[in-house]
Amino acid sequence: MRLPTLSPSEMSDDQKAIYAESEVSKRGVVTPPLRAWIHAPEVARHSSRLGAYLRYDTTLGARYSELAILVTARYWSAQYEWYAHKKLALQAGLDAEIIDAINHRHVPDFDDPKAQLIYEFSEALHENHNVPKLLYDKAIEVLGKKGVVELVGLLGYYTLVSMTLNTFEVELPKGETSDLVP
């Protein structure tokens, strides 16, 4: 990683508090992006709290959240994000063929209309920086206003995560590989 990973003995009291908060959060670990964000404690504090909510407490549920996260990781070619969330997507029940299609930049075949909507919405927002009215209206109908706001928040948060991982060249754990194609 381009930034040094700080040990608790190298941290300010504020940084130590953020680090400790992350260790006892729903994640139970200090994530790689937080190891970078800790160099700017307020970024670490607020990003970590937002991420915990978006990851665990939205109305989307794990399977749909992981789908949106993988679309984001693919868009940013974020190797670490793909490595971490592919496993979580499989655990949440996302079909391996859908994951493979996203990886190879192909449109997946969905048998779940809600998953297809989340994929199309995520793709449109990343690729076009906007969502067409018909797709937006359908998302409001299916996900509700709160769900659409949560989905946009999730996509934005994982864009921040992907940008952080890519900028600071966060490496995969030793001995691990990512199958994300270039």
N, C-alpha and C positions, 0 to 999 in steps of 0.2 A: 504494500500500500504506500502511496506517495506521502501520506502524512504518518507521523509516528503514532503507533498505538501506545497510548499512555497507560502506565500502571497506576493503580490508586495512589501510590506514594508520590507520583509526579503531578497529581491533579490538585486543583484548588478545592476548597470546601464545597463550592457550588458544583463543580464537576463531579466530585465524589457523591454528592446527594443525587444528582441525575443518574449516575452510574448505578447507585444502589436502588433507586426507584425502578430502573429498567430490570434489574436482577429479580425483583419481587413482583414484577408485572405479570400479566397473563402469558407473556412470551417466556418468561423465566430465564432469559439470557440477555446479554448485551449484544445487540445485532451489529453486523458489520457497518451499516450506515451510521449508527449511533457512535461507533468508534471514530468516525470522521467528524460527525456533528459535534462531538464533545469539545472540539477545539473552539466552538462558538456556543457556549452553554445555553443561551436562550433558544437558539435554533434546535439544539438537542432536546431541550425540555419540551418545547411546543410540538416539534415534529414527532417525537416519540409518543406523546399523549394522543395526538391526532391519529397516528398510525395504529395505535392499540385499539382505538374506537373503530376505525375503518376496517381493520382486519377481523375483529371479533364481535362487534356489537351492532352491525348494520342489519337492515331487514333483508339483505341480499342472500345471506347464508354462505357457507364455505365454498360450495361447488361453483356458484355463480361468481363469487369474489375471486376465486382462483382463476377462473376463465378470464376475467377482466385483467387480472395481474399478468397472466401469460401473454395476452395481447399486448400489454404495455412493455413487458420484457422483450418481446419480439420486435416491437417498433423501435426500441432503443438499442437493440442487440446487446442487452445487458446479460452477460454470461452468468454472473453470480446470481442475479435475480431469477433467471431461467432455471439454473441448477437447484436453487432452494424451493422454488414454487412448483416446479414440475412434480416433485415428490408429493407436495401438499395437495396438488390438484388431483393426482391419482388417488391419494388417500380420501379425498372428498368425493370421489366417484366420477370424476371427469374421464371420459373415454380416452384411451391411449391414441386412438385414430384421430380424434379431434386435436389432441395435443400435437401429434405429428404433423397434421395439416397446417396448424398455426406455425410450427417451427419452419416448415418449408414454404411458407407464405402462400398457401393454398386456402381456398374457402372451404371450411369443414362442412361435412354433411351432418346436420343436426336432426334428431328425432324429437327434440324438446324445443318448442317454439320460444320459450323464455330464454333459453341458452342462446338460440340463434339471434334473438333481439339484442341480448347483451353483447354478443360478438359484433353484430352489425353496428351498434351504437358506439362501441369502443373503437372499432376500426375507423368509423366515420370521423369521430372526434380527433383521433390521432392523425389520420391521413389528411383530412380536409380542414382541421381546426375548427370544425363546426358540425352540427348535426342537422340534416335536412328536416323540414317541418313535418313531413309524413312520418319519418322515423321518430322524431321527438314526440309527436302526438301519440304514436303507438306505445312508446316507452312510458309516457304519463299514464296511459290506460292500463298497461300491464304492471308497472312497478309503482305507480303512484308518484306524487310530487316528492315525497320524502325519499323514495327509492331512487329516483332519478338524481336528486341532489347527492345522495350517498354514492351512487355510481360515479358521478363526475368527480366527487371528492376522492374516491378510491383511485380513479385513473390519474388524477393530479398528484396524489400522494406518491403513487408508485412511479410516476414520472420523476418526481424529486428523488426517490430512492434510486432509480435507474441512473439518473444523471450523477448522483453522488458516487455510486459504485463505479461508473465508467470514468468519471473525472479523476477520482483518487486511486484508480486501478486496483480495486479490491480483488484480491486473488481468492480462488477457491481453496477450501481446506486441502492440506497436503494429501495427495493420493486420490483426490476426487476429480471428476471431469464433468464437463457440460456438453450435451449433444446439440446445443443451439448452433445451427448452421450460420455461416457468415451472410 
